[in-house]
Amino acid sequence: MSTALIDPLLVARVVGEVIDIFAPTVKMNVTCSLSNKHVCNGHLTLPSVIADKTPVGVGDHDSRAAYELYDIFAIVSRLDLY
């Protein structure tokens, strides 16, 4: 049996039902500052762990590029997925 990486947003039907299907074009990295732990889509993180500002890295070090970061937590929580 083949083990393929499946995007949790697709499994939870956020992509396709809530937002249109898209292909990521830049790399995004989120790291919790207290535990220095990498955070992935679909992982539940306790509020006490992310009480401080969490660094988010988007794209590379090209200062000419501009990105928009959207918070879909409110949408996902309304879908009662957790």
N, C-alpha and C positions, 0 to 999 in steps of 0.2 A: 504494500500500500504506500502510495506517495504521500509525503507530508509537505504540504505547501503552506506558506505563510498567508494567512487570511486577515485582512484588515478588520479589526473589531467594529469599526463604524459600518462596514458592510453587513457583518453578521447581525448587528443590532438594528439593522434597517434604517439607520440615521441617514446614510447616503442612499439616495434613491427615493425615499419617502419624504424626508424632511428637507434635505438639500439635494441639488442635482448632482449626478455622478461627475466626478472630476478626477484628473490625473495630477498628483502632486508633482510640482516642478522644481521645488527647492527642498533642501534638507532642514528639518526643524529638530532641535534638541532641547529638552527640558530636564533640569537637574534640581532635585530638592537640596536646599542649602544645608540643612541640618545633617542629613544622612549621606550626602553626596551620592545619592542614588538616582540613576537615570529613570525617568518616568515615560511610560509608553501609553498610547491610546488604549482605552478599555481597562486600565488599572485604577482601582479605587485607592485613593490616598486620604488618610485622616487629616482633618483640618489642623490638628495640633502639629503635624509634621510640616505643613506648609504655611504656618502662621506668619513667618517672615517672607519678605519678597523672594520669589523664586526666579533665578536667572533663566532666561529663554534665549537660545541661540537660533537665529533664522538665517538660512543661506550661508554664504561665505563672507569673507572680509571685504567685499567690494562695496565701498561707501556710496557708489552711484546708484545702487539698486534700492528700491523702496518696496516694502511688503506690508500687507494688512493682515492682522491676526484677529480672528473672530472667535468669540466665546460661545460655544453651542451648549454649554452645560444647562442653561435654563430650558432649552428646547428638549434636550435629552431627559431631564428630570420630569418634564410634563408627559413624556411617553411612558413613564413608569417602567424603565428598563432595569432598574437596580432592584 
